[in-house]
Amino acid sequence: MSSMKKILYKNILIIICYWLFTAGCHTGKEITKTESDRLKLTEAENKEYQYALTEATKYKIFGNLKQATALYEKCLQVNPLSDVAHYQLGAINMIMGNIENARIHTREALEINQENYWYLMQLAQIYNYQNKYDSLKYVYQKMIQYWPEKIEISYDLARIYSEEGQYEKALKILNKIEDENGISEPVSLLKEQIFVRSGKNNMAVEEIQKLIKLQPGEIRYLGILAELYNSMDENDKAKVVYEQIFNIDPENTLALLSYSEFLRETGDEDKQFEILKEVFNKSDVSLDQKLQVLIDYLTDQNKFDSQKSEIKELIDILLENYTDDYKVRTAHADYLVKIDEYKKALEEYDYVLSIEKGNYFIWEQSLYIENILGNLESLYTKSGEAIRYFPDKPVLYLFRGNAAMRLNKYEEANNVLEKGLAKVVNNNALKLQFYTFLAESYQSTGDNKKSDEYFELALTMDPNNLLLMNNYGYFLSLRAERLEYAEKMSRKTIEAEPENSTYLDTYAWIMFKSGNLRKAKEYIERAMKYGGKEDPEILEHYGDILEKMGQATDALKYWKLSIEKGNTSENIHEKILKAEKDE
């Protein structure tokens, strides 16, 4: 079924007491307390009970749930068989999110008065929240038994059977409703959905045609029929129905949007965008409707890749008509990101953030681009501001910690990253990223123990991560510690990627630190072969290895080349001065 079907359905959804009925039923006690079993209250007790009940209800109406709860509980102390008090306590617990307590009180109310419609409805609502659909069906069946005239209950039971794939049971109920009450929109639409799901498209068509016969000029039904034909690849029939629609109402927005999607699917993209441009220029079409269409193109990569210029035209129309609207500017920024225009996208996101600071997605996108562009100071400052608005979002701490590291603020990086790590819940990929940054940050502050702990945690989570093994091995080699362990990790990386100059350089450096100069030279030369000639660090390492092997002249050559390629460390300048002095 085409995606535009969803647009039409937004206007035809018939919600028949759904939130009141999704329930389930626990068997509970078998005892039923009838009227003859009710507690006999003295006149004084009855007065006390009635007063507490009246006051409790008043407090509940005015939103003082705490005081209402206390008074309803007082009612139960005086009269333990008060079904009303149990029912109201169930309702209050639902409001407060204490669903299990709500269930207990509502069940108690039903044990006292089992044929109360509202008690059953409340129990249904509770089980709906708990997703206990078997029990929900039991409650519905009980309600249908007591109140067969309540067709909305039968309808909702059919809907649940439909969602579970029990189509025959659903259709049996729906047909019974139709036989007793005649053709109706909600029943026919649910039957149409069932027939589509079960592959009986012709029967689905018949259901919609029944509605059209009932109301021949209803465009919504014609729109559903057109889209149904489209989903069945009966494009000629779909086109005829669209013509019927436009004969009735040539400016119908939903129909135009649906028809534009039909044209896209049938390959007439030029005409499709003519219609979309017409819709986007219509002042009586809401901005949200236009944005929904645009978002569909921005989030569907295939559509975006094939129609970039047309999408830009639609965005330009919105920018012209809604210049300062932050939602339009956000859509424009999203478009710019998809075409790699990061600087322009950042300007748009910054504009949005200047007027709308409560949208987390915008902060994250803006920080992502700052990071891509290497704007470390902006990344550092902006992530700090974002944390003030969204202190529970761990990704913001990751951005802040990363920026602090790259700005050599390692102590702060450690602190920020630890805070962010504590906020990660059920996201191992994000936790792994925190472990990796913390390992590197603690290494930079000289806290080797903490650094190693986080490297080990990261490798426990992702034991085949080549980058982790390479970095860990390299840091160990810098400290000349656990070199055998470092060599094992590094060897795995070069076996996996034998032409990766970074991994080859690490292995060479571990060999150098282990005193195996022959292997160090062998692997650093492999690194040079696969791109290392452009890497200042690899060039410096090559010079160090050569110098250790007594080839000072060649070492000097590669150190100088390292500086030409961007090496700015003080150590290399000292090496060059010493080598030139010794010549």
MARMI-378778 format. One record per residue (C-alpha): residue number from 1; residue in three letters; y, x, z. Coordinates in steps of 0.05 Angstrom, whole numbers, padded with zeros to 5 digits. Layout:
BEGIN
NODE   num   residu        Y        X        Z
NODE   NUM      ALA        Y        X        Z
...
//
This chain:
BEGIN
NODE   num   residu        Y        X        Z
NODE     1      MET    00000    00000    00000
NODE     2      SER    00068    00028   -00019
NODE     3      SER    00113    00055    00035
NODE     4      MET    00167    00003    00020
NODE     5      LYS    00119   -00050    00045
NODE     6      LYS    00140   -00026    00114
NODE     7      ILE    00212   -00043    00099
NODE     8      LEU    00197   -00115    00082
NODE     9      TYR    00150   -00123    00141
NODE    10      LYS    00205   -00103    00189
NODE    11      ASN    00238   -00169    00171
NODE    12      ILE    00175   -00212    00173
NODE    13      LEU    00140   -00189    00236
NODE    14      ILE    00125   -00249    00279
NODE    15      ILE    00114   -00226    00351
NODE    16      ILE    00080   -00282    00386
NODE    17      CYS    00080   -00267    00460
NODE    18      TYR    00047   -00200    00446
NODE    19      TRP    00074   -00165    00507
NODE    20      LEU    00048   -00221    00550
NODE    21      PHE   -00023   -00221    00527
NODE    22      THR   -00052   -00152    00518
NODE    23      ALA   -00095   -00153    00580
NODE    24      GLY   -00164   -00141    00610
NODE    25      CYS   -00204   -00171    00666
NODE    26      HIS   -00241   -00136    00721
NODE    27      THR   -00294   -00179    00753
NODE    28      GLY   -00267   -00168    00823
NODE    29      LYS   -00292   -00212    00879
NODE    30      GLU   -00333   -00273    00864
NODE    31      ILE   -00301   -00314    00920
NODE    32      THR   -00253   -00369    00898
NODE    33      LYS   -00207   -00397    00951
NODE    34      THR   -00196   -00471    00937
NODE    35      GLU   -00143   -00516    00967
NODE    36      SER   -00190   -00538    01022
NODE    37      ASP   -00200   -00465    01043
NODE    38      ARG   -00125   -00451    01049
NODE    39      LEU   -00099   -00429    01115
NODE    40      LYS   -00073   -00484    01159
NODE    41      LEU   -00004   -00463    01182
NODE    42      THR    00032   -00490    01242
NODE    43      GLU    00100   -00521    01231
NODE    44      ALA    00134   -00458    01258
NODE    45      GLU    00091   -00413    01213
NODE    46      ASN    00105   -00456    01153
NODE    47      LYS    00180   -00452    01167
NODE    48      GLU    00176   -00376    01174
NODE    49      TYR    00135   -00371    01110
NODE    50      GLN    00181   -00416    01069
NODE    51      TYR    00243   -00378    01093
NODE    52      ALA    00213   -00310    01076
NODE    53      LEU    00190   -00336    01008
NODE    54      THR    00259   -00364    00991
NODE    55      GLU    00295   -00301    01013
NODE    56      ALA    00246   -00255    00977
NODE    57      THR    00256   -00293    00912
NODE    58      LYS    00332   -00288    00920
NODE    59      TYR    00329   -00213    00931
NODE    60      LYS    00283   -00205    00870
NODE    61      ILE    00330   -00244    00826
NODE    62      PHE    00388   -00199    00847
NODE    63      GLY    00348   -00136    00835
NODE    64      ASN    00337   -00114    00907
NODE    65      LEU    00263   -00101    00897
NODE    66      LYS    00253   -00062    00961
NODE    67      GLN    00278   -00119    01005
NODE    68      ALA    00241   -00170    00962
NODE    69      THR    00176   -00130    00971
NODE    70      ALA    00184   -00129    01046
NODE    71      LEU    00195   -00204    01049
NODE    72      TYR    00136   -00221    01003
NODE    73      GLU    00092   -00177    01047
NODE    74      LYS    00120   -00216    01107
NODE    75      CYS    00097   -00280    01071
NODE    76      LEU    00026   -00252    01066
NODE    77      GLN    00026   -00233    01140
NODE    78      VAL    00041   -00306    01157
NODE    79      ASN    00000   -00336    01101
NODE    80      PRO   -00053   -00287    01071
NODE    81      LEU   -00072   -00340    01020
NODE    82      SER   -00003   -00344    00988
NODE    83      ASP   -00018   -00337    00913
NODE    84      VAL    00057   -00339    00898
NODE    85      ALA    00070   -00278    00942
NODE    86      HIS    00014   -00239    00910
NODE    87      TYR    00038   -00258    00841
NODE    88      GLN    00109   -00237    00856
NODE    89      LEU    00087   -00171    00887
NODE    90      GLY    00047   -00159    00824
NODE    91      ALA    00109   -00171    00782
NODE    92      ILE    00151   -00124    00825
NODE    93      ASN    00099   -00069    00822
NODE    94      MET    00098   -00076    00746
NODE    95      ILE    00173   -00067    00744
NODE    96      MET    00167   -00005    00788
NODE    97      GLY    00110    00024    00746
NODE    98      ASN    00057    00016    00800
NODE    99      ILE    00008   -00016    00751
NODE   100      GLU   -00055   -00011    00793
NODE   101      ASN   -00021   -00045    00853
NODE   102      ALA    00005   -00097    00804
NODE   103      ARG   -00066   -00110    00781
NODE   104      ILE   -00093   -00117    00852
NODE   105      HIS   -00039   -00167    00872
NODE   106      THR   -00046   -00208    00808
NODE   107      ARG   -00121   -00211    00816
NODE   108      GLU   -00111   -00235    00887
NODE   109      ALA   -00065   -00290    00862
NODE   110      LEU   -00118   -00312    00812
NODE   111      GLU   -00173   -00313    00863
NODE   112      ILE   -00131   -00363    00902
NODE   113      ASN   -00108   -00402    00841
NODE   114      GLN   -00151   -00383    00781
NODE   115      GLU   -00124   -00433    00731
NODE   116      ASN   -00051   -00414    00735
NODE   117      TYR   -00024   -00398    00665
NODE   118      TRP    00029   -00350    00688
NODE   119      TYR   -00018   -00311    00733
NODE   120      LEU   -00066   -00300    00675
NODE   121      MET   -00008   -00280    00630
NODE   122      GLN    00014   -00228    00681
NODE   123      LEU   -00056   -00201    00687
NODE   124      ALA   -00059   -00197    00612
NODE   125      GLN    00005   -00158    00610
NODE   126      ILE   -00021   -00109    00661
NODE   127      TYR   -00086   -00096    00623
NODE   128      ASN   -00047   -00090    00559
NODE   129      TYR   -00008   -00033    00592
NODE   130      GLN   -00074   -00002    00614
NODE   131      ASN   -00104   -00009    00544
NODE   132      LYS   -00165   -00046    00572
NODE   133      TYR   -00178   -00086    00509
NODE   134      ASP   -00248   -00112    00527
NODE   135      SER   -00219   -00143    00589
NODE   136      LEU   -00160   -00167    00549
NODE   137      LYS   -00206   -00207    00504
NODE   138      TYR   -00240   -00237    00565
NODE   139      VAL   -00174   -00261    00593
NODE   140      TYR   -00153   -00290    00526
NODE   141      GLN   -00219   -00328    00520
NODE   142      LYS   -00209   -00355    00590
NODE   143      MET   -00139   -00378    00573
NODE   144      ILE   -00162   -00411    00508
NODE   145      GLN   -00215   -00447    00549
NODE   146      TYR   -00162   -00475    00596
NODE   147      TRP   -00106   -00486    00545
NODE   148      PRO   -00136   -00494    00475
NODE   149      GLU   -00069   -00521    00450
NODE   150      LYS   -00035   -00453    00461
NODE   151      ILE   -00046   -00427    00391
NODE   152      GLU   -00006   -00364    00404
NODE   153      ILE   -00062   -00341    00450
NODE   154      SER   -00115   -00353    00397
NODE   155      TYR   -00072   -00316    00347
NODE   156      ASP   -00064   -00255    00392
NODE   157      LEU   -00139   -00253    00405
NODE   158      ALA   -00150   -00253    00330
NODE   159      ARG   -00100   -00197    00322
NODE   160      ILE   -00138   -00154    00372
NODE   161      TYR   -00204   -00167    00337
NODE   162      SER   -00169   -00147    00272
NODE   163      GLU   -00143   -00082    00302
NODE   164      GLU   -00214   -00066    00326
NODE   165      GLY   -00242   -00078    00257
NODE   166      GLN   -00279   -00141    00278
NODE   167      TYR   -00253   -00179    00217
NODE   168      GLU   -00304   -00236    00217
NODE   169      LYS   -00287   -00255    00288
NODE   170      ALA   -00213   -00251    00273
NODE   171      LEU   -00218   -00293    00211
NODE   172      LYS   -00260   -00346    00246
NODE   173      ILE   -00204   -00356    00297
NODE   174      LEU   -00149   -00354    00245
NODE   175      ASN   -00184   -00405    00201
NODE   176      LYS   -00193   -00451    00260
NODE   177      ILE   -00118   -00446    00276
NODE   178      GLU   -00102   -00461    00203
NODE   179      ASP   -00151   -00520    00199
NODE   180      GLU   -00120   -00552    00261
NODE   181      ASN   -00047   -00535    00249
NODE   182      GLY   -00038   -00523    00175
NODE   183      ILE   -00014   -00461    00137
NODE   184      SER    00034   -00416    00174
NODE   185      GLU    00067   -00349    00161
NODE   186      PRO    00038   -00308    00219
NODE   187      VAL   -00034   -00331    00206
NODE   188      SER   -00031   -00320    00131
NODE   189      LEU    00002   -00252    00139
NODE   190      LEU   -00051   -00229    00188
NODE   191      LYS   -00106   -00255    00143
NODE   192      GLU   -00074   -00217    00085
NODE   193      GLN   -00075   -00153    00125
NODE   194      ILE   -00148   -00163    00144
NODE   195      PHE   -00167   -00175    00071
NODE   196      VAL   -00130   -00112    00049
NODE   197      ARG   -00163   -00070    00103
NODE   198      SER   -00231   -00096    00084
NODE   199      GLY   -00219   -00084    00010
NODE   200      LYS   -00216   -00158   -00009
NODE   201      ASN   -00150   -00153   -00048
NODE   202      ASN   -00159   -00217   -00088
NODE   203      MET   -00167   -00257   -00024
NODE   204      ALA   -00105   -00222    00004
NODE   205      VAL   -00067   -00245   -00058
NODE   206      GLU   -00091   -00317   -00047
NODE   207      GLU   -00063   -00316    00024
NODE   208      ILE    00007   -00295    00000
NODE   209      GLN    00005   -00345   -00057
NODE   210      LYS   -00009   -00400   -00006
NODE   211      LEU    00055   -00381    00030
NODE   212      ILE    00094   -00379   -00036
NODE   213      LYS    00068   -00448   -00054
NODE   214      LEU    00091   -00472    00014
NODE   215      GLN    00161   -00441    00004
NODE   216      PRO    00170   -00424   -00070
NODE   217      GLY    00239   -00393   -00062
NODE   218      GLU    00222   -00347   -00003
NODE   219      ILE    00237   -00277   -00029
NODE   220      ARG    00200   -00242    00028
NODE   221      TYR    00134   -00272    00006
NODE   222      LEU    00147   -00253   -00066
NODE   223      GLY    00164   -00182   -00043
NODE   224      ILE    00098   -00177   -00006
NODE   225      LEU    00061   -00202   -00066
NODE   226      ALA    00095   -00152   -00112
NODE   227      GLU    00078   -00095   -00067
NODE   228      LEU    00007   -00120   -00059
NODE   229      TYR   -00001   -00120   -00135
NODE   230      ASN    00029   -00050   -00137
NODE   231      SER   -00021   -00025   -00086
NODE   232      MET   -00077   -00055   -00129
NODE   233      ASP   -00049   -00017   -00190
NODE   234      GLU   -00035   -00084   -00224
NODE   235      ASN    00035   -00061   -00245
NODE   236      ASP    00046   -00114   -00298
NODE   237      LYS    00036   -00169   -00248
NODE   238      ALA    00080   -00133   -00198
NODE   239      LYS    00135   -00127   -00249
NODE   240      VAL    00132   -00202   -00264
NODE   241      VAL    00139   -00218   -00190
NODE   242      TYR    00199   -00171   -00184
NODE   243      GLU    00231   -00207   -00243
NODE   244      GLN    00221   -00273   -00206
NODE   245      ILE    00255   -00244   -00145
NODE   246      PHE    00316   -00219   -00183
NODE   247      ASN    00322   -00286   -00220
NODE   248      ILE    00330   -00318   -00151
NODE   249      ASP    00373   -00264   -00119
NODE   250      PRO    00391   -00204   -00163
NODE   251      GLU    00428   -00169   -00106
NODE   252      ASN    00373   -00174   -00054
NODE   253      THR    00374   -00107   -00019
NODE   254      LEU    00303   -00105    00007
NODE   255      ALA    00277   -00125   -00060
NODE   256      LEU    00318   -00071   -00094
NODE   257      LEU    00292   -00019   -00047
NODE   258      SER    00220   -00043   -00057
NODE   259      TYR    00230   -00044   -00133
NODE   260      SER    00258    00027   -00132
NODE   261      GLU    00195    00052   -00098
NODE   262      PHE    00154    00014   -00149
NODE   263      LEU    00192    00049   -00205
NODE   264      ARG    00180    00117   -00172
NODE   265      GLU    00105    00104   -00167
NODE   266      THR    00102    00082   -00239
NODE   267      GLY    00140    00143   -00264
NODE   268      ASP    00208    00113   -00281
NODE   269      GLU    00247    00158   -00234
NODE   270      ASP    00313    00154   -00272
NODE   271      LYS    00316    00079   -00265
NODE   272      GLN    00293    00085   -00193
NODE   273      PHE    00353    00127   -00174
NODE   274      GLU    00400    00083   -00212
NODE   275      ILE    00379    00026   -00166
NODE   276      LEU    00382    00070   -00104
NODE   277      LYS    00453    00093   -00121
NODE   278      GLU    00472    00020   -00130
NODE   279      VAL    00443    00004   -00061
NODE   280      PHE    00476    00064   -00028
NODE   281      ASN    00544    00041   -00055
NODE   282      LYS    00535   -00029   -00028
NODE   283      SER    00579   -00041    00033
NODE   284      ASP    00535   -00099    00057
NODE   285      VAL    00475   -00054    00064
NODE   286      SER    00471   -00022    00133
NODE   287      LEU    00477    00053    00140
NODE   288      ASP    00411    00054    00178
NODE   289      GLN    00375    00023    00119
NODE   290      LYS    00404    00075    00072
NODE   291      LEU    00386    00131    00120
NODE   292      GLN    00315    00106    00125
NODE   293      VAL    00307    00113    00050
NODE   294      LEU    00338    00182    00052
NODE   295      ILE    00294    00205    00110
NODE   296      ASP    00233    00184    00070
NODE   297      TYR    00253    00233    00015
NODE   298      LEU    00272    00288    00064
NODE   299      THR    00206    00285    00101
NODE   300      ASP    00160    00278    00040
NODE   301      GLN    00156    00348    00011
NODE   302      ASN    00128    00325   -00056
NODE   303      LYS    00184    00274   -00066
NODE   304      PHE    00236    00325   -00044
NODE   305      ASP    00212    00380   -00091
NODE   306      SER    00211    00335   -00152
NODE   307      GLN    00278    00300   -00139
NODE   308      LYS    00324    00349   -00103
NODE   309      SER    00385    00336   -00147
NODE   310      GLU    00378    00261   -00143
NODE   311      ILE    00371    00264   -00067
NODE   312      LYS    00435    00306   -00065
NODE   313      GLU    00471    00251   -00104
NODE   314      LEU    00450    00199   -00052
NODE   315      ILE    00474    00245    00004
NODE   316      ASP    00540    00255   -00031
NODE   317      ILE    00550    00179   -00035
NODE   318      LEU    00539    00174    00040
NODE   319      LEU    00585    00233    00054
NODE   320      GLU    00639    00199    00014
NODE   321      ASN    00631    00132    00047
NODE   322      TYR    00614    00155    00118
NODE   323      THR    00650    00222    00122
NODE   324      ASP    00651    00229    00198
NODE   325      ASP    00586    00195    00215
NODE   326      TYR    00542    00245    00253
NODE   327      LYS    00477    00214    00227
NODE   328      VAL    00499    00226    00156
NODE   329      ARG    00521    00297    00171
NODE   330      THR    00454    00309    00204
NODE   331      ALA    00417    00285    00142
NODE   332      HIS    00461    00331    00100
NODE   333      ALA    00444    00389    00147
NODE   334      ASP    00370    00374    00141
NODE   335      TYR    00377    00375    00065
NODE   336      LEU    00413    00442    00067
NODE   337      VAL    00358    00472    00110
NODE   338      LYS    00305    00450    00060
NODE   339      ILE    00342    00487    00004
NODE   340      ASP    00353    00548    00049
NODE   341      GLU    00428    00540    00054
NODE   342      TYR    00427    00560    00127
NODE   343      LYS    00500    00577    00137
NODE   344      LYS    00524    00510    00110
NODE   345      ALA    00470    00473    00149
NODE   346      LEU    00494    00508    00213
NODE   347      GLU    00565    00485    00200
NODE   348      GLU    00540    00413    00195
NODE   349      TYR    00497    00418    00257
NODE   350      ASP    00556    00448    00295
NODE   351      TYR    00600    00390    00273
NODE   352      VAL    00547    00341    00298
NODE   353      LEU    00542    00378    00365
NODE   354      SER    00618    00375    00373
NODE   355      ILE    00613    00299    00378
NODE   356      GLU    00541    00285    00396
NODE   357      LYS    00512    00331    00449
NODE   358      GLY    00457    00285    00472
NODE   359      ASN    00410    00295    00413
NODE   360      TYR    00359    00348    00430
NODE   361      PHE    00333    00355    00359
NODE   362      ILE    00402    00377    00335
NODE   363      TRP    00406    00432    00388
NODE   364      GLU    00337    00457    00369
NODE   365      GLN    00352    00458    00295
NODE   366      SER    00419    00493    00306
NODE   367      LEU    00386    00546    00349
NODE   368      TYR    00331    00555    00299
NODE   369      ILE    00382    00571    00245
NODE   370      GLU    00422    00617    00291
NODE   371      ASN    00358    00655    00301
NODE   372      ILE    00342    00659    00227
NODE   373      LEU    00412    00684    00212
NODE   374      GLY    00407    00736    00267
NODE   375      ASN    00469    00709    00303
NODE   376      LEU    00447    00737    00371
NODE   377      GLU    00512    00724    00409
NODE   378      SER    00515    00652    00384
NODE   379      LEU    00441    00642    00398
NODE   380      TYR    00450    00668    00468
NODE   381      THR    00512    00626    00484
NODE   382      LYS    00489    00562    00450
NODE   383      SER    00420    00563    00481
NODE   384      GLY    00452    00569    00549
NODE   385      GLU    00495    00508    00535
NODE   386      ALA    00435    00469    00509
NODE   387      ILE    00397    00484    00573
NODE   388      ARG    00453    00451    00613
NODE   389      TYR    00441    00386    00574
NODE   390      PHE    00365    00392    00570
NODE   391      PRO    00341    00434    00629
NODE   392      ASP    00269    00411    00621
NODE   393      LYS    00259    00434    00549
NODE   394      PRO    00221    00500    00549
NODE   395      VAL    00238    00518    00476
NODE   396      LEU    00310    00527    00496
NODE   397      TYR    00291    00579    00547
NODE   398      LEU    00250    00614    00493
NODE   399      PHE    00311    00619    00448
NODE   400      ARG    00355    00642    00506
NODE   401      GLY    00303    00694    00529
NODE   402      ASN    00293    00720    00459
NODE   403      ALA    00368    00728    00449
NODE   404      ALA    00376    00763    00516
NODE   405      MET    00320    00811    00498
NODE   406      ARG    00351    00829    00432
NODE   407      LEU    00418    00839    00466
NODE   408      ASN    00384    00887    00515
NODE   409      LYS    00394    00839    00573
NODE   410      TYR    00323    00849    00595
NODE   411      GLU    00328    00829    00668
NODE   412      GLU    00360    00763    00648
NODE   413      ALA    00308    00754    00594
NODE   414      ASN    00253    00761    00646
NODE   415      ASN    00286    00709    00691
NODE   416      VAL    00299    00659    00635
NODE   417      LEU    00231    00666    00604
NODE   418      GLU    00196    00657    00671
NODE   419      LYS    00235    00593    00682
NODE   420      GLY    00218    00567    00613
NODE   421      LEU    00144    00584    00621
NODE   422      ALA    00142    00542    00684
NODE   423      LYS    00165    00481    00644
NODE   424      VAL    00111    00486    00590
NODE   425      VAL    00061    00429    00594
NODE   426      ASN    00000    00420    00549
NODE   427      ASN    00025    00466    00495
NODE   428      ASN   -00017    00529    00489
NODE   429      ALA    00020    00554    00427
NODE   430      LEU    00086    00553    00464
NODE   431      LYS    00055    00584    00526
NODE   432      LEU    00028    00641    00482
NODE   433      GLN    00098    00654    00455
NODE   434      PHE    00125    00658    00526
NODE   435      TYR    00070    00706    00546
NODE   436      THR    00085    00751    00487
NODE   437      PHE    00160    00753    00499
NODE   438      LEU    00150    00766    00574
NODE   439      ALA    00102    00823    00559
NODE   440      GLU    00153    00856    00515
NODE   441      SER    00212    00842    00561
NODE   442      TYR    00178    00869    00623
NODE   443      GLN    00158    00931    00583
NODE   444      SER    00231    00942    00567
NODE   445      THR    00250    00940    00642
NODE   446      GLY    00195    00988    00660
NODE   447      ASP    00153    00937    00697
NODE   448      ASN    00089    00959    00664
NODE   449      LYS    00044    00920    00711
NODE   450      LYS    00076    00853    00694
NODE   451      SER    00079    00871    00621
NODE   452      ASP    00004    00886    00619
NODE   453      GLU   -00011    00822    00657
NODE   454      TYR    00024    00780    00605
NODE   455      PHE   -00008    00817    00547
NODE   456      GLU   -00076    00804    00578
NODE   457      LEU   -00060    00731    00589
NODE   458      ALA   -00038    00725    00516
NODE   459      LEU   -00100    00759    00490
NODE   460      THR   -00144    00715    00534
NODE   461      MET   -00112    00656    00500
NODE   462      ASP   -00114    00686    00430
NODE   463      PRO   -00163    00745    00429
NODE   464      ASN   -00158    00756    00354
NODE   465      ASN   -00082    00760    00349
NODE   466      LEU   -00070    00824    00310
NODE   467      LEU    00004    00828    00327
NODE   468      LEU   -00010    00823    00401
NODE   469      MET   -00063    00877    00398
NODE   470      ASN   -00018    00922    00357
NODE   471      ASN    00042    00915    00405
NODE   472      TYR    00000    00922    00467
NODE   473      GLY   -00034    00984    00440
NODE   474      TYR    00032    01014    00419
NODE   475      PHE    00064    01003    00487
NODE   476      LEU    00004    01035    00521
NODE   477      SER    00010    01095    00475
NODE   478      LEU    00083    01103    00492
NODE   479      ARG    00062    01109    00565
NODE   480      ALA    00000    01150    00547
NODE   481      GLU   -00041    01102    00589
NODE   482      ARG   -00110    01071    00575
NODE   483      LEU   -00111    01104    00507
NODE   484      GLU   -00184    01088    00494
NODE   485      TYR   -00170    01014    00505
NODE   486      ALA   -00107    01020    00461
NODE   487      GLU   -00148    01054    00406
NODE   488      LYS   -00201    00998    00406
NODE   489      MET   -00147    00944    00398
NODE   490      SER   -00110    00983    00345
NODE   491      ARG   -00174    00998    00306
NODE   492      LYS   -00187    00922    00301
NODE   493      THR   -00118    00912    00270
NODE   494      ILE   -00127    00965    00216
NODE   495      GLU   -00197    00941    00200
NODE   496      ALA   -00169    00871    00190
NODE   497      GLU   -00108    00895    00151
NODE   498      PRO   -00120    00965    00124
NODE   499      GLU   -00055    00966    00084
NODE   500      ASN   -00008    00944    00140
NODE   501      SER    00039    01003    00151
NODE   502      THR    00059    00979    00221
NODE   503      TYR   -00013    00975    00245
NODE   504      LEU   -00030    01042    00213
NODE   505      ASP    00031    01074    00247
NODE   506      THR    00009    01048    00315
NODE   507      TYR   -00061    01076    00305
NODE   508      ALA   -00032    01143    00284
NODE   509      TRP    00012    01145    00345
NODE   510      ILE   -00046    01130    00392
NODE   511      MET   -00084    01187    00359
NODE   512      PHE   -00023    01231    00368
NODE   513      LYS   -00018    01214    00442
NODE   514      SER   -00093    01226    00449
NODE   515      GLY   -00085    01296    00420
NODE   516      ASN   -00123    01281    00356
NODE   517      LEU   -00071    01309    00308
NODE   518      ARG   -00117    01309    00247
NODE   519      LYS   -00129    01234    00252
NODE   520      ALA   -00057    01222    00271
NODE   521      LYS   -00035    01256    00206
NODE   522      GLU   -00088    01219    00165
NODE   523      TYR   -00066    01150    00188
NODE   524      ILE    00010    01163    00187
NODE   525      GLU    00002    01185    00115
NODE   526      ARG   -00035    01120    00100
NODE   527      ALA    00024    01084    00133
NODE   528      MET    00072    01123    00088
NODE   529      LYS    00030    01103    00027
NODE   530      TYR    00036    01029    00043
NODE   531      GLY    00111    01023    00053
NODE   532      GLY    00124    01069    00112
NODE   533      LYS    00172    01112    00071
NODE   534      GLU    00224    01058    00081
NODE   535      ASP    00212    01050    00156
NODE   536      PRO    00255    01097    00200
NODE   537      GLU    00207    01094    00258
NODE   538      ILE    00147    01112    00216
NODE   539      LEU    00186    01169    00185
NODE   540      GLU    00205    01195    00254
NODE   541      HIS    00133    01191    00277
NODE   542      TYR    00111    01230    00215
NODE   543      GLY    00161    01284    00232
NODE   544      ASP    00137    01286    00305
NODE   545      ILE    00064    01294    00282
NODE   546      LEU    00083    01349    00233
NODE   547      GLU    00125    01385    00285
NODE   548      LYS    00066    01384    00334
NODE   549      MET    00021    01413    00279
NODE   550      GLY    00070    01471    00270
NODE   551      GLN    00102    01446    00205
NODE   552      ALA    00174    01447    00232
NODE   553      THR    00208    01450    00163
NODE   554      ASP    00172    01388    00138
NODE   555      ALA    00184    01354    00205
NODE   556      LEU    00259    01366    00198
NODE   557      LYS    00257    01336    00128
NODE   558      TYR    00226    01270    00153
NODE   559      TRP    00271    01265    00214
NODE   560      LYS    00332    01270    00169
NODE   561      LEU    00302    01219    00122
NODE   562      SER    00291    01173    00182
NODE   563      ILE    00365    01176    00197
NODE   564      GLU    00382    01160    00125
NODE   565      LYS    00338    01098    00131
NODE   566      GLY    00377    01074    00192
NODE   567      ASN    00349    01108    00254
NODE   568      THR    00405    01113    00306
NODE   569      SER    00367    01138    00367
NODE   570      GLU    00395    01197    00406
NODE   571      ASN    00326    01229    00411
NODE   572      ILE    00320    01241    00337
NODE   573      HIS    00388    01276    00334
NODE   574      GLU    00365    01321    00391
NODE   575      LYS    00301    01337    00352
NODE   576      ILE    00341    01356    00290
NODE   577      LEU    00389    01400    00329
NODE   578      LYS    00333    01437    00363
NODE   579      ALA    00294    01446    00298
NODE   580      GLU    00356    01472    00260
NODE   581      LYS    00370    01520    00318
NODE   582      ASP    00300    01547    00316
NODE   583      GLU    00300    01559    00241
//
